[in-house]
Amino acid sequence: MADVTLKDVCKIYPGNVKAVDNVNLYIKNREFVVLVGPSGCGKSTTLRMVAGLEEISSGTVSIGTRVVNDVPPKDRDIAMVFQNYALYPHMTVYENMAFGLKLRKFKKADIDKRVQEAAELLGIKEYLHRRPKALSGGQRQRVAVGRAIVRKPEAFLFDEPLSNLDAKMRVQMRTEISKLHTRLETTMIYVTHDQIEAMTMADRIVVMKDGIIQQVDTPLNVYDRPANLFVAGFIGTPPMNFFKGVMVKQEGKLYFKEGAMLIKLPDEWKDTVEAFVDKKIVFGVRPEDVGSPEAESKPGASKIKAKVEVIEPMGAETYLYLSTGEQSFISRVDAHRKTSVGDDIELSVLMSKAHIFDQATEKFII
C-alpha cells in the first residue's frame, strides 16, 4: 500500500481546454478519499491521470516514492474499477477475476487462492462458474471489484462504480465498499458526482469545480464549514438556502437585510463580520436549521416570514418549499407540523448553524 501525491497537476486538451488546473493533493496510505463534483469538473480526468489512462500535461503524480508520469498503467501497481464493469462476456466470473493474474504469469495455485479469497470476501463464490450476462448489476459490480482485489495493488481507483445501479443497490454497495476498505486497509481513491456517496464513504472529500479543487477536508468539516458558496450549495440534501442582501448596523447591532427581511446576527460574530457592514453578503442556512424543533425552541430566535408554495412529505420529516416574495428557499421540518399550501408562516432560524459569505468573492466569512 502507498501514498499518492499529485503536485501541480494540469490536463490541457487541444484548443487550450484546461480540464484539470494545478491540482495539489496528498492522499495518505490506507486513506479513503472521494473526489466529488458536477459533471465536467475534472474529477474523472484526475483519476485517469493517476491510473495512467490520461497523459499529464504538467506536474507530477507519485505513487509511494516513485514518480509515475511516464510509467505505463500496467506497471503502476494500481487497480481500477469502472462504471461499466468492463467484464469479458465470454468468460466466467472465475476467469474474469483470474485473467489479470494469468497475464502476469502467476502460478495456478496462487491464482486460485486469490480468486477464492476475493470471492469469499465479496459473497460471490456461488457465481464463479456463471458468465456476466447471468448476473445482476450488483453482482457484476462485485466481480469487477473482485478482479481488482486479487491484484493486491498499491491503490484502488473507483470511477463512478455505482452509477449504473438502482437506488437500493447503490446504498448496499457503498456500504460493502466501505467495509472492504476497512478489511483490506488499502489506499482508495473514489470518484462520484453523488455527494451522498462522498459524505457517507470518505475519510476526506475533495470538492472540485471547473478543474480546480475548491476544498479538501473531512465530510463533517466540509458540511459545517464550506470554503465558499459552491461547496455550501453542492454538499447537502436539500442544498443550503442562500439569501442575497447587505449587512447593516442598527443601534450597535449587526443585521442581515434583504427586502423586508431583517435577521439579527449573533453578537459573537461581531469581530469577524463587522468589516462587511454596508457591503453585499450572502446569508446561508441549511433547510434543517430553518423551522426545525431546535430552532423553534430558541427564545428570541430570528424569524423568516414566508408563504408555503409546495409541501413534500418524506416520512419522518417534511420539506416545505417557501417564498419570501423576493427569494425562494426550503425548510426541513417535523412531519407532524400542521401546514397547508398557501399559508403565511414564520420560521425560526438556528443562527448557530447559519453562515455568511462575501457576495463579491463567494468566500466563506463565518
Phi, psi and chi 1 to 4 in degrees:
 res  aa     phi    psi   chi1   chi2   chi3   chi4
   1 MET       -  154.9  -48.9  -51.5  163.7      -
   2 ALA  -153.0  159.6      -      -      -      -
   3 ASP   -72.3  155.4  -57.0  -15.2      -      -
   4 VAL  -126.9  127.6  176.9      -      -      -
   5 THR  -126.3  127.7  -53.5      -      -      -
   6 LEU  -112.8  124.9  -71.0   79.0      -      -
   7 LYS  -123.9  116.1 -173.7  174.6 -179.6 -178.5
   8 ASP    51.8   41.9  -58.2  -33.9      -      -
   9 VAL   -81.7  128.7  170.6      -      -      -
  10 CYS  -129.0  149.2  -65.9      -      -      -
  11 LYS  -132.0  116.5  176.8   62.1 -178.2 -179.5
  12 ILE  -119.9  122.6  -56.9  172.8      -      -
  13 TYR   -90.9  163.9  -71.3  109.7      -      -
  14 PRO   -51.5  143.4  -28.0   35.2      -      -
  15 GLY    87.9   13.9      -      -      -      -
  16 ASN    58.4   36.3 -159.0   33.5      -      -
  17 VAL   -85.0  112.4  176.8      -      -      -
  18 LYS   -92.3  103.6 -169.7  169.2  -80.2 -170.1
  19 ALA   -83.1  -34.1      -      -      -      -
  20 VAL  -132.9  128.2  175.2      -      -      -
  21 ASP  -121.8  100.5 -171.2   -2.1      -      -
  22 ASN    54.6   55.4 -158.6   41.7      -      -
  23 VAL   -82.6  126.2  162.8      -      -      -
  24 ASN  -121.6  121.0  -73.0  -80.9      -      -
  25 LEU  -153.3  131.8 -179.1   62.8      -      -
  26 TYR  -116.2  120.5  172.5   64.6      -      -
  27 ILE  -111.4  119.0  -61.4  166.7      -      -
  28 LYS   -73.5  153.9  -66.2 -179.5  -71.1 -173.3
  29 ASN   -53.9  132.2 -179.3   29.7      -      -
  30 ARG    73.8    8.3  -58.6 -179.4  179.2 -179.6
  31 GLU   -86.0  148.2 -169.7  173.3   23.1      -
  32 PHE  -108.3  106.5 -164.7  134.7      -      -
  33 VAL  -113.6  132.8  168.1      -      -      -
  34 VAL  -113.7  125.3  177.0      -      -      -
  35 LEU   -92.6  122.8  -82.2   59.4      -      -
  36 VAL  -133.6  149.3   66.4      -      -      -
  37 GLY   166.5  171.8      -      -      -      -
  38 PRO   -69.9  167.1   25.8  -33.3      -      -
  39 SER   -56.5  136.2  -63.7      -      -      -
  40 GLY    84.5   10.6      -      -      -      -
  41 CYS   -85.1   -9.1   72.2      -      -      -
  42 GLY   102.2    3.4      -      -      -      -
  43 LYS   -68.4  -45.0   57.0 -170.3 -176.6  -64.5
  44 SER   -68.5  -37.1  -72.8      -      -      -
  45 THR   -62.3  -41.1  -57.4      -      -      -
  46 THR   -60.5  -45.9  -58.7      -      -      -
  47 LEU   -63.0  -41.1 -169.1   77.6      -      -
  48 ARG   -68.8  -27.8  -70.8  172.0   64.9   83.7
  49 MET   -71.0  -35.7  -74.4 -168.8  -74.2      -
  50 VAL   -64.3  -39.1  174.1      -      -      -
  51 ALA   -74.9  -20.2      -      -      -      -
  52 GLY    91.5    9.1      -      -      -      -
  53 LEU   -87.3  -13.6  -58.2  175.8      -      -
  54 GLU  -125.9  137.2  -72.7  -80.8    0.1      -
  55 GLU   -72.8  140.1 -174.2  178.3  -23.0      -
  56 ILE   -86.3  125.6  -60.0  166.3      -      -
  57 SER   -73.1  -40.8  -59.5      -      -      -
  58 SER  -159.4  162.5   62.2      -      -      -
  59 GLY    92.9 -176.2      -      -      -      -
  60 THR  -134.6  146.7   58.8      -      -      -
  61 VAL  -118.5  128.2  172.3      -      -      -
  62 SER  -122.0  138.1  -58.1      -      -      -
  63 ILE  -117.5  114.1  -61.7  173.9      -      -
  64 GLY    68.6 -131.7      -      -      -      -
  65 THR   -96.6    2.5   57.8      -      -      -
  66 ARG  -103.9  124.2 -179.1  174.8   61.1  148.6
  67 VAL   -73.5  127.0  174.5      -      -      -
  68 VAL  -112.8   14.3  -64.1      -      -      -
  69 ASN   -48.8  -42.5  -73.3   37.5      -      -
  70 ASP  -106.2   12.6  -60.1  -42.0      -      -
  71 VAL   -90.2  129.0  176.6      -      -      -
  72 PRO   -60.1  151.6  -19.0   30.5      -      -
  73 PRO   -51.6  -40.7  -26.5   34.0      -      -
  74 LYS   -67.2  -18.7   65.0 -176.7  179.4   64.2
  75 ASP  -103.8    7.4  -62.7  -33.9      -      -
  76 ARG   -88.2   -7.9  -66.4 -164.7 -179.9 -165.1
  77 ASP    58.5   46.0 -159.0   11.3      -      -
  78 ILE  -125.4  160.9   53.7   92.1      -      -
  79 ALA  -129.2  136.1      -      -      -      -
  80 MET  -119.7  137.5 -168.5  158.4  178.5      -
  81 VAL  -113.2  123.7  179.5      -      -      -
  82 PHE   -98.0  166.9  -63.0   92.2      -      -
  83 GLN   -63.4  -37.2  175.6 -178.8  -14.1      -
  84 ASN   -98.6   14.4   61.7   -0.4      -      -
  85 TYR    72.2  -40.9  -42.0  138.3      -      -
  86 ALA    55.3   44.8      -      -      -      -
  87 LEU   -90.5  149.5  -57.8  176.3      -      -
  88 TYR   -80.5  116.6  -64.4  107.7      -      -
  89 PRO   -66.7  -25.5   22.6  -32.1      -      -
  90 HIS   -86.4   -5.0   62.5  -73.6      -      -
  91 MET  -103.2  153.0  -66.8 -177.0 -178.2      -
  92 THR   -73.8  170.4   65.0      -      -      -
  93 VAL   -57.2  -45.5  168.6      -      -      -
  94 TYR   -58.0  -47.2 -175.0   99.8      -      -
  95 GLU   -65.9  -37.2  -69.8  166.6  -19.9      -
  96 ASN   -62.4  -43.6  -93.1  -77.4      -      -
  97 MET   -71.5  -29.8  -68.3  173.0   66.8      -
  98 ALA   -87.9  -15.2      -      -      -      -
  99 PHE   -57.2  -48.1 -174.2   68.8      -      -
 100 GLY   -62.8  -35.5      -      -      -      -
 101 LEU   -71.1  -35.7  -60.0  179.9      -      -
 102 LYS   -63.2  -40.7  -73.4 -179.2  179.2  178.0
 103 LEU   -61.7  -31.1  -70.6 -179.6      -      -
 104 ARG   -90.1   10.4  -71.7  166.9  176.2   78.0
 105 LYS    64.2   33.3  -50.6  -65.7 -175.9 -174.7
 106 PHE   -68.5  151.6  -84.0   70.1      -      -
 107 LYS   -67.8  148.9  -66.8  178.9 -179.8  178.5
 108 LYS   -57.5  -40.6 -169.8  173.5 -179.4 -179.9
 109 ALA   -65.7  -39.0      -      -      -      -
 110 ASP   -67.0  -41.1  -70.0  -20.3      -      -
 111 ILE   -60.7  -47.7  -67.6  174.1      -      -
 112 ASP   -61.7  -41.2 -173.5   67.2      -      -
 113 LYS   -62.5  -45.9 -176.6  174.2 -177.5 -122.6
 114 ARG   -66.4  -42.3  -70.0 -165.5 -177.9 -161.4
 115 VAL   -64.8  -44.6  170.2      -      -      -
 116 GLN   -63.4  -41.2  -65.2  -67.6  -18.2      -
 117 GLU   -63.4  -45.3  -74.6  175.6   -9.4      -
 118 ALA   -65.7  -40.7      -      -      -      -
 119 ALA   -64.7  -38.4      -      -      -      -
 120 GLU   -64.1  -44.7  178.6   72.0   32.2      -
 121 LEU   -61.2  -37.4 -171.8   62.5      -      -
 122 LEU   -96.1   -2.8  -66.1  163.9      -      -
 123 GLY    70.0   36.0      -      -      -      -
 124 ILE  -123.6   20.8   54.5  173.4      -      -
 125 LYS   -60.0  -36.1  -74.5 -165.6   78.7  168.3
 126 GLU   -72.5  -10.4   62.0 -171.2  -78.2      -
 127 TYR  -103.9    4.1  -50.7  126.9      -      -
 128 LEU   -59.1  -27.1  -73.8  175.3      -      -
 129 HIS  -102.1    8.6  -60.7  -66.0      -      -
 130 ARG   -90.7  160.6  -67.7 -171.3 -169.6  180.0
 131 ARG   -95.9  158.1  -73.8 -171.7  166.9   81.2
 132 PRO   -53.7  -35.4  -30.0   36.6      -      -
 133 LYS   -65.0  -18.8   67.0  179.9 -179.6 -179.5
 134 ALA   -91.4    8.5      -      -      -      -
 135 LEU  -112.8  155.6  -56.3  176.9      -      -
 136 SER   -77.7  170.6   68.6      -      -      -
 137 GLY   -59.3  -42.1      -      -      -      -
 138 GLY   -65.8  -37.3      -      -      -      -
 139 GLN   -68.4  -39.7  -70.7  162.7   -9.9      -
 140 ARG   -62.8  -38.7  -69.2  178.8 -162.4  175.8
 141 GLN   -65.6  -37.2 -170.1   56.1  -87.8      -
 142 ARG   -63.0  -38.5  -73.5 -171.8 -176.4   90.7
 143 VAL   -63.4  -43.2  175.8      -      -      -
 144 ALA   -61.9  -40.2      -      -      -      -
 145 VAL   -67.3  -41.4  172.6      -      -      -
 146 GLY   -60.7  -39.8      -      -      -      -
 147 ARG   -61.3  -33.6 -175.4  176.8   53.4 -170.1
 148 ALA   -74.2  -40.3      -      -      -      -
 149 ILE   -61.7  -41.5  -71.1  173.4      -      -
 150 VAL   -62.4  -21.5  -62.0      -      -      -
 151 ARG   -71.2  -24.8  -65.5  -96.4  -48.3  -81.1
 152 LYS    50.3   58.1  -63.0 -175.0  178.4  177.8
 153 PRO   -80.0  173.0   32.9  -36.0      -      -
 154 GLU   -68.2  -35.5  -66.8  -87.1   20.1      -
 155 ALA  -149.7  148.1      -      -      -      -
 156 PHE  -103.4  134.9  -72.3   91.4      -      -
 157 LEU  -117.9  128.4  -48.9 -177.8      -      -
 158 PHE  -119.0  121.8  -66.6   85.7      -      -
 159 ASP  -109.3   95.3 -169.6    6.3      -      -
 160 GLU    44.6   54.4  -54.1 -143.5   27.4      -
 161 PRO   -70.5  -15.8   28.6  -36.4      -      -
 162 LEU  -107.9    2.1  -51.0 -175.3      -      -
 163 SER   -69.0  -18.4   57.2      -      -      -
 164 ASN   -91.5    1.3  -72.9  -18.0      -      -
 165 LEU   -97.5  157.1  -56.7  177.9      -      -
 166 ASP   -73.4  169.1   61.6   51.7      -      -
 167 ALA   -58.5  -44.5      -      -      -      -
 168 LYS   -65.2  -42.8 -175.4  177.0  179.9 -178.9
 169 MET   -67.8  -33.3 -175.0   55.3   68.2      -
 170 ARG   -61.6  -43.8  -80.3 -157.3  -57.6  -87.2
 171 VAL   -60.8  -45.0  172.8      -      -      -
 172 GLN   -64.5  -44.4 -176.6  178.7  -22.9      -
 173 MET   -70.1  -35.9  -79.1  -57.7  -61.2      -
 174 ARG   -68.3  -31.7   73.0  175.5 -177.1 -121.6
 175 THR   -65.7  -42.0  -58.6      -      -      -
 176 GLU   -67.2  -38.6  -70.0 -172.9   12.2      -
 177 ILE   -66.3  -39.3  -68.9  172.7      -      -
 178 SER   -62.5  -43.5  -65.1      -      -      -
 179 LYS   -62.3  -39.6  -72.6  179.5 -179.7  176.8
 180 LEU   -61.5  -41.6 -162.4   62.2      -      -
 181 HIS   -61.1  -41.1  174.6 -110.2      -      -
 182 THR   -64.3  -42.1  -58.1      -      -      -
 183 ARG   -71.5  -43.0  -70.2  174.7 -170.1  166.0
 184 LEU   -81.0  -22.1  -62.7  176.9      -      -
 185 GLU    50.9   53.9  -63.9 -174.6  -35.2      -
 186 THR  -124.8  162.8 -174.1      -      -      -
 187 THR   -74.1  129.1  -53.4      -      -      -
 188 MET  -129.9  131.6  -71.2 -172.2  176.0      -
 189 ILE  -119.4  124.4  -49.8  172.5      -      -
 190 TYR  -128.1  130.3 -171.4  104.7      -      -
 191 VAL  -109.5  133.8  160.5      -      -      -
 192 THR  -155.1  155.5 -177.7      -      -      -
 193 HIS   -97.7   -3.9   64.4  -86.0      -      -
 194 ASP   -93.2  107.9 -175.1  -20.1      -      -
 195 GLN   -69.6  -19.4   49.7   95.1    6.7      -
 196 ILE   -68.0  -42.2  -65.9  176.6      -      -
 197 GLU   -58.7  -44.3  -78.0 -177.8   27.8      -
 198 ALA   -62.0  -46.2      -      -      -      -
 199 MET   -65.5  -37.1  -69.8  -68.0  -69.0      -
 200 THR   -86.2  -20.6   55.2      -      -      -
 201 MET  -107.5  -30.8  -61.9  172.8   75.0      -
 202 ALA   -81.2  146.9      -      -      -      -
 203 ASP   -75.5  -42.5  -66.1  -33.7      -      -
 204 ARG  -137.5  148.5  -76.6 -170.0  -56.9  152.0
 205 ILE  -108.9  138.0  -66.0  175.7      -      -
 206 VAL  -112.9  109.0 -179.9      -      -      -
 207 VAL   -93.2  125.7 -175.3      -      -      -
 208 MET  -120.1  150.3  -65.2 -173.7   70.2      -
 209 LYS  -151.0  129.5  177.0 -168.2  176.1 -169.3
 210 ASP    52.9   38.8  -60.5  -27.8      -      -
 211 GLY    79.5    2.7      -      -      -      -
 212 ILE  -117.3  136.3  -61.3  170.2      -      -
 213 ILE   -72.8  125.3  -69.9  178.1      -      -
 214 GLN   -91.4  -36.5  -56.1  -66.8  -51.5      -
 215 GLN  -163.7  143.1 -173.2  170.4    1.0      -
 216 VAL  -128.9  118.5 -177.4      -      -      -
 217 ASP  -168.6  178.2 -147.0  -32.2      -      -
 218 THR   -67.3  155.8   64.0      -      -      -
 219 PRO   -53.7  -43.7  -28.6   36.2      -      -
 220 LEU   -66.3  -40.2 -165.3   57.6      -      -
 221 ASN   -67.5  -38.2  -76.1  -15.2      -      -
 222 VAL   -63.1  -38.5  169.4      -      -      -
 223 TYR   -70.8  -44.2 -169.0   81.7      -      -
 224 ASP   -82.8  -30.7  -73.0  -19.4      -      -
 225 ARG  -134.2   67.8  -66.4 -175.9   61.6   81.4
 226 PRO   -63.8  141.4   23.6  -32.7      -      -
 227 ALA   -71.2  -26.9      -      -      -      -
 228 ASN  -158.5 -179.6   53.3   41.4      -      -
 229 LEU   -62.0  -37.8  -81.1  174.6      -      -
 230 PHE   -62.4  -49.1  172.5   77.8      -      -
 231 VAL   -62.4  -43.3  175.8      -      -      -
 232 ALA   -60.7  -38.3      -      -      -      -
 233 GLY   -81.8  -24.4      -      -      -      -
 234 PHE   -84.7  -39.1 -171.2   80.6      -      -
 235 ILE   -92.5  123.1  -61.6  -65.2      -      -
 236 GLY   121.0  138.6      -      -      -      -
 237 THR  -133.5  120.8  -56.4      -      -      -
 238 PRO   -61.7  165.8  -16.6   30.0      -      -
 239 PRO   -70.2  164.0   24.5  -33.8      -      -
 240 MET   -60.3  143.9 -175.3 -178.1  -71.7      -
 241 ASN   -83.6  137.9  -62.5  -57.1      -      -
 242 PHE  -121.4  132.6  -63.2  125.0      -      -
 243 PHE  -121.8  122.4  -60.2   90.6      -      -
 244 LYS   -91.7  130.0  -68.7 -176.1  177.3 -179.5
 245 GLY  -166.1 -150.8      -      -      -      -
 246 VAL  -131.3  156.7  -66.3      -      -      -
 247 MET   -93.6  130.5 -172.0 -178.6  -63.1      -
 248 VAL  -125.9  159.8  -63.7      -      -      -
 249 LYS  -121.1  125.4 -167.7  170.8 -172.5  178.7
 250 GLN  -134.3  121.5  -62.5  179.6    3.4      -
 251 GLU    51.8   41.8  -61.9  177.5   -4.2      -
 252 GLY    80.4   -1.4      -      -      -      -
 253 LYS  -107.6  149.2  -56.9  -67.7 -174.7 -179.1
 254 LEU  -100.5  140.0  -63.5  177.1      -      -
 255 TYR  -136.5  153.1  -65.0   83.7      -      -
 256 PHE   -96.9  129.8  167.8   77.3      -      -
 257 LYS  -124.9  128.9 -179.3  175.5  175.1   57.7
 258 GLU  -146.7  107.5 -173.9  -92.2  -28.0      -
 259 GLY    60.9 -127.3      -      -      -      -
 260 ALA   -83.6   -7.2      -      -      -      -
 261 MET   -79.0  129.2 -175.5 -167.9  -58.0      -
 262 LEU  -135.3  113.3 -168.6   67.3      -      -
 263 ILE  -117.4  120.3  -63.9  177.8      -      -
 264 LYS   -71.4  132.4 -177.9 -179.3  177.1  -61.0
 265 LEU   -91.9  147.5  -56.0 -178.6      -      -
 266 PRO   -58.3  141.0  -25.1   34.9      -      -
 267 ASP   -59.4  -32.6  -68.4  -22.6      -      -
 268 GLU   -70.3  -11.1   56.1  -93.5   28.4      -
 269 TRP   -82.5  -12.8  -73.0   11.2      -      -
 270 LYS   -52.4  -49.7 -171.6  173.3 -178.8 -179.7
 271 ASP   -62.5  -32.0  -69.4  -16.4      -      -
 272 THR   -80.7  -37.6  -55.5      -      -      -
 273 VAL  -108.0   -8.3  -56.6      -      -      -
 274 GLU   -60.0  -27.5 -166.7  162.1   24.4      -
 275 ALA   -64.2  -13.8      -      -      -      -
 276 PHE  -100.9   10.8  -68.7   87.0      -      -
 277 VAL   -58.5  134.3  170.2      -      -      -
 278 ASP    69.1   11.2  -63.6  -31.8      -      -
 279 LYS  -106.6  157.6  -67.5 -178.1 -179.9  178.3
 280 LYS   -74.5  127.9  -68.6 -178.4  178.3 -179.8
 281 ILE  -132.8  171.5   59.6  170.3      -      -
 282 VAL  -120.7  125.5  177.5      -      -      -
 283 PHE   -94.5  123.2  177.8   75.2      -      -
 284 GLY  -118.8  134.8      -      -      -      -
 285 VAL  -148.8  136.9   61.5      -      -      -
 286 ARG   -77.4  152.0  -64.7 -159.9  179.3  -84.9
 287 PRO   -54.0  -34.5  -29.1   37.0      -      -
 288 GLU   -75.1   -7.1   63.9  -92.9   29.1      -
 289 ASP  -107.8   12.1  -61.1  -38.8      -      -
 290 VAL  -121.7  114.9 -174.2      -      -      -
 291 GLY    78.3    7.8      -      -      -      -
 292 SER   -73.5  159.3   66.0      -      -      -
 293 PRO   -54.6  -38.7  -28.9   36.1      -      -
 294 GLU   -64.6  -43.5 -174.9  180.0   -1.1      -
 295 ALA   -65.1  -43.2      -      -      -      -
 296 GLU   -68.1  -22.3  -63.1  -66.4  -15.7      -
 297 SER   -83.3   -8.9   67.2      -      -      -
 298 LYS   -78.9  120.6  -63.9  -74.6 -175.4 -176.0
 299 PRO   -67.4  137.4   22.1  -30.3      -      -
 300 GLY    70.2   19.6      -      -      -      -
 301 ALA   -65.6  146.3      -      -      -      -
 302 SER   -66.1  145.7  -65.7      -      -      -
 303 LYS  -126.6  151.9  -64.6 -178.0 -178.9  -69.0
 304 ILE  -115.9  126.1  -61.1  175.9      -      -
 305 LYS   -89.5  132.5  -65.6  179.6 -179.5  179.8
 306 ALA  -155.9  162.6      -      -      -      -
 307 LYS  -104.6  136.8  175.5  172.4  -76.4 -169.5
 308 VAL   -77.4  120.9  179.8      -      -      -
 309 GLU   -98.9  -43.8  -56.8  -78.6   -2.7      -
 310 VAL  -143.9  144.1  176.2      -      -      -
 311 ILE  -120.1  127.6  -61.4  174.0      -      -
 312 GLU  -119.9  100.3  -82.2 -171.1   -2.9      -
 313 PRO   -69.6  130.3  -13.3   28.4      -      -
 314 MET  -117.2   13.0  -56.4  -63.8  -71.5      -
 315 GLY   100.3  -95.7      -      -      -      -
 316 ALA   -75.0  -15.8      -      -      -      -
 317 GLU  -146.9  170.2   58.5 -163.7   11.1      -
 318 THR  -131.5  138.4  -65.8      -      -      -
 319 TYR   -95.6  126.3  -65.7  169.2      -      -
 320 LEU  -105.8  125.6  -58.5 -178.6      -      -
 321 TYR   -98.4  118.4  -68.1   78.4      -      -
 322 LEU  -124.8  164.4  -54.6  120.7      -      -
 323 SER  -137.8  135.1  171.7      -      -      -
 324 THR   -90.1   -4.3   63.9      -      -      -
 325 GLY   104.2  -47.0      -      -      -      -
 326 GLU   -92.0  -37.8  -71.3   85.1    5.4      -
 327 GLN  -138.9  154.1  -62.2 -172.6   42.9      -
 328 SER  -103.8  150.8  -61.4      -      -      -
 329 PHE  -155.7  173.5   67.7  102.3      -      -
 330 ILE  -122.6  141.4  -55.2  171.7      -      -
 331 SER  -125.0  138.3  172.5      -      -      -
 332 ARG  -108.2  107.0 -156.4  162.0   86.8 -174.0
 333 VAL  -118.7  171.7  -60.3      -      -      -
 334 ASP   -60.2  139.3 -175.0   88.3      -      -
 335 ALA   -62.5  -23.2      -      -      -      -
 336 HIS   -94.6    5.0  -58.0  -69.8      -      -
 337 ARG   -67.9  129.3  179.2  171.0 -179.6  145.5
 338 LYS   -83.1  107.5  -59.0  -62.9 -177.5 -176.7
 339 THR  -145.0  145.3  -50.2      -      -      -
 340 SER  -128.3  153.5  -59.6      -      -      -
 341 VAL   -59.5  133.7  171.4      -      -      -
 342 GLY    96.8  -13.1      -      -      -      -
 343 ASP   -66.9  142.6  -75.1   -4.6      -      -
 344 ASP   -95.8  119.9  -69.4  -49.0      -      -
 345 ILE  -130.3  165.0   62.0  175.0      -      -
 346 GLU  -115.9  133.1  -78.6 -169.1  -25.0      -
 347 LEU  -122.1  129.5  -63.3  161.0      -      -
 348 SER   -76.5  147.0  -63.1      -      -      -
 349 VAL  -108.8  129.0 -179.8      -      -      -
 350 LEU   -81.3   91.8 -169.2   61.2      -      -
 351 MET   -66.1  -23.8  -66.9  -58.4  -64.5      -
 352 SER   -65.9  -18.1   60.7      -      -      -
 353 LYS  -108.8    1.8  -63.4  -71.0 -175.5   70.3
 354 ALA   -81.9  165.9      -      -      -      -
 355 HIS  -136.7  156.4  -59.5  -72.3      -      -
 356 ILE  -123.3  134.2  -62.1  -69.9      -      -
 357 PHE  -123.3  149.2  -59.4   87.7      -      -
 358 ASP   -75.2  120.4 -176.0  -16.9      -      -
 359 GLN   -65.9  -29.5 -162.4  173.1  136.9      -
 360 ALA   -74.3  -47.0      -      -      -      -
 361 THR   -97.9  -15.1   64.2      -      -      -
 362 GLU    66.9   13.9  -60.9 -169.6   -9.4      -
 363 LYS   -86.2  152.6  -69.6 -176.6  177.7  178.8
 364 PHE   -66.1  132.7  175.0   88.5      -      -
 365 ILE  -106.2  -51.5  -61.0  171.5      -      -
 366 ILE  -154.1      - -163.5  165.3      -      -
